[in-house]
Amino acid sequence: MSLPPVIAIDGPTASGKGTVASMVAKKLGFHYLDSGALYRLVALASEKQGIDVKNGPQLGLLVPKLLISFKNGQIFLDGEDVSDAIRAEEIGLRASALAVHPEVRAALVGLQRSFRQSPGLVADGRDMASIIFPGAILKVFLTATASARAERRYKQLIAKGISVKLENLLQDLHERDARDSSRGAAPLLVADGAKVLETSDLPIDQAVKAVLDWYQSEVV
C-alpha cells in the first residue's frame, strides 16, 4: 500500500512558502503542515516554563509533553489558542535559536511525519524535502532576496498594528539565514531534485500555479 503523496516546500524566512503551501493544499484538497509553527510552539512553551534556549537536552524532553492541536486554522497548545502568540517576532527569533539543537529536531520528526495522511500533504519548512519527507513526490525550494523578504515581513507586521523598523527586520533575516544555513542539524539547503522558485517579484497566484503545474507533471 503506497503512502499518500507529499509536496515538500522549503525556503528561508518570509520567502512566501507558508502562503504558497497553504494555497496549494487548499487547491488540491490536501492536508497542510506548517512545520515552523511546531518550532514556534516549542519556543512559546519553553519560554513559559523558563527553559534556557541553549539547553538542547531539556528542550528535547519538553516536546513529547506538549499537547498540540490544529483546528479550523487555529493552533492550540495545552488547550489554549496560541495562533497569534506564536507569531510574535520574539517567538520567531527564539524558535530559530532552539531549532539548531539536534534534540529538538529529532523530537519533532515523528510528529511532523504523522501529518502524512490521505489524500495527501503539503508541508512547508526548512528541512521538509531534505530530512522529513525525502521521498516527496515534489520538492520545491522557494527563495527571494533578503530585501524583498524583509519588506514582506514589514508589511505583515504593520498590518497587524505591530510597530517595527525595516532595517531591524533585515538584520534579523540575515542572522536567521546564517543560523539556519550553518547549523549542524538539518541545515537549510536546496534538497537533491528540488525545483527552485524565485519569488522576489513573483505574484503569489503565479507561484501557486507553478507548484501545481509541477505537481501535475509528476502525477501524469
C-alpha positions in Angstrom: 0.0 0.0 0.0 1.6 3.3 -1.1 1.8 6.3 1.2 -0.1 9.4 0.4 1.8 11.9 -1.8 3.7 14.8 -0.2 4.7 18.1 -1.7 7.6 19.4 0.3 8.2 23.2 0.2 11.3 24.6 1.9 12.8 28.1 2.0 14.1 30.8 4.2 12.0 33.1 6.5 9.4 35.2 4.6 10.1 33.6 1.2 6.3 33.1 0.8 6.4 29.3 1.4 3.7 29.3 4.0 1.2 31.2 1.9 2.0 29.2 -1.2 1.9 25.8 0.6 -1.4 26.5 2.3 -3.0 27.7 -1.0 -1.6 24.6 -2.9 -3.0 22.4 -0.2 -6.4 24.0 -0.4 -6.5 23.7 -4.2 -5.6 20.0 -4.1 -7.8 19.2 -1.0 -4.6 18.1 0.8 -3.6 18.4 4.4 -1.2 21.2 5.3 1.7 21.2 7.7 3.3 24.4 8.8 6.4 22.9 10.5 7.6 26.3 11.6 4.6 26.6 13.8 5.8 23.5 15.7 9.1 25.1 16.5 7.3 28.3 17.5 5.1 26.2 19.8 8.2 24.7 21.4 9.6 28.3 21.7 6.5 29.6 23.4 6.2 26.6 25.8 9.8 26.7 26.8 9.6 30.4 27.4 6.6 30.0 29.7 8.5 27.2 31.6 11.7 29.2 31.8 13.8 26.8 29.9 17.1 28.3 28.5 17.1 28.4 24.7 20.6 27.0 24.8 19.6 23.9 26.7 19.1 21.4 23.9 18.5 18.2 26.0 15.9 19.9 28.2 14.1 21.4 25.2 14.1 18.0 23.5 12.5 16.4 26.6 9.8 19.1 26.6 8.5 18.3 23.1 6.7 14.9 23.9 4.9 16.6 26.8 3.2 19.2 24.6 -0.4 18.8 23.7 -0.6 20.4 20.2 -3.7 20.5 18.0 -4.7 22.3 14.8 -8.4 23.1 14.4 -10.1 25.3 11.8 -7.0 27.2 11.0 -6.2 27.8 14.7 -3.3 26.4 16.7 -3.8 25.2 20.3 -1.2 24.4 22.9 -2.4 22.6 26.0 -5.9 23.6 25.1 -5.1 27.3 24.7 -5.5 29.1 21.4 -2.0 30.4 20.7 -2.4 31.2 17.0 -1.4 34.9 17.5 1.0 34.4 20.4 3.4 32.1 18.3 3.6 34.7 15.5 5.2 37.3 17.7 8.6 38.4 16.4 10.4 37.4 19.6 8.9 33.9 19.5 10.1 33.6 15.9 13.6 34.5 16.9 13.5 32.1 19.8 12.3 29.3 17.5 15.2 29.9 15.1 17.6 29.8 18.1 16.3 26.5 19.5 16.0 24.8 16.1 19.8 24.4 16.0 19.6 21.7 18.6 19.5 18.1 17.3 17.5 17.0 20.3 14.7 19.3 19.4 14.7 18.4 15.7 14.8 14.7 16.5 11.9 15.0 18.9 9.7 16.7 16.3 10.4 14.2 13.4 7.7 11.7 14.3 5.1 14.5 14.9 5.8 16.0 11.5 5.6 12.7 9.7 2.3 11.9 11.4 0.7 14.7 9.2 1.1 12.5 6.1 -2.5 11.3 5.7 -4.8 10.7 2.7 -5.4 12.2 0.3 -2.0 13.9 0.5 0.1 16.5 2.3 1.7 19.9 1.5 4.5 20.5 4.1 6.5 23.7 4.4 9.6 24.4 6.4 13.4 24.3 6.3 14.1 20.6 6.0 10.8 19.1 4.7 12.4 17.8 1.5 15.9 17.0 2.8 15.1 15.3 6.1 11.4 14.8 7.0 10.0 13.7 3.6 13.0 12.8 1.4 10.7 10.7 -0.8 8.3 13.5 -1.5 6.7 13.4 -5.0 7.6 17.0 -5.5 10.3 19.1 -3.7 10.3 22.9 -4.1 12.7 25.5 -2.7 11.2 29.0 -2.5 13.6 31.8 -2.3 13.7 35.6 -2.5 16.2 38.4 -1.8 16.6 39.4 1.8 15.3 42.9 1.0 12.1 41.5 -0.6 11.6 39.2 2.3 12.1 42.0 4.9 9.7 44.2 3.0 7.0 41.4 3.1 7.6 40.8 6.8 7.4 44.6 7.5 4.0 44.9 5.7 2.6 41.9 7.6 3.6 43.3 11.0 2.4 46.8 10.2 -0.9 45.4 9.0 -1.3 43.7 12.5 -0.6 47.0 14.2 2.9 46.0 15.3 5.5 48.8 15.1 8.8 47.7 13.6 11.8 49.1 11.8 12.6 47.7 8.3 16.3 47.8 9.0 15.9 45.8 12.1 13.9 43.2 10.3 16.5 43.0 7.5 19.2 42.4 10.1 17.1 39.7 11.8 16.6 38.0 8.5 20.3 37.9 7.8 21.0 36.5 11.2 18.3 33.8 10.8 19.5 32.9 7.3 23.1 32.5 8.6 21.9 30.4 11.6 19.6 28.2 9.5 22.1 27.5 6.8 25.1 26.8 9.1 23.6 24.7 11.8 24.9 21.1 12.1 21.4 19.6 12.4 19.3 19.7 9.2 20.6 22.9 7.7 18.5 24.9 5.3 19.5 23.8 1.8 18.2 23.0 -1.6 17.4 19.3 -1.5 18.5 16.9 -4.2 15.9 17.0 -7.0 14.2 20.2 -5.7 12.9 22.8 -8.1 13.9 26.3 -7.2 11.3 29.1 -7.4 12.4 32.7 -7.1 9.5 34.8 -5.6 11.0 38.2 -5.2 8.9 39.7 -8.0 6.5 36.8 -8.5 2.8 37.2 -7.5 1.5 34.6 -5.1 -1.0 33.2 -7.6 1.7 32.6 -10.2 3.9 30.9 -7.6 1.0 28.7 -6.6 0.3 27.9 -10.3 4.0 26.9 -10.8 3.9 24.4 -7.9 0.5 23.0 -9.1 1.9 22.6 -12.7 5.0 20.8 -11.4 2.8 18.5 -9.3 0.5 17.7 -12.2 3.6 16.8 -14.3 4.7 14.4 -11.6 1.4 12.5 -11.3 0.5 12.1 -15.0 
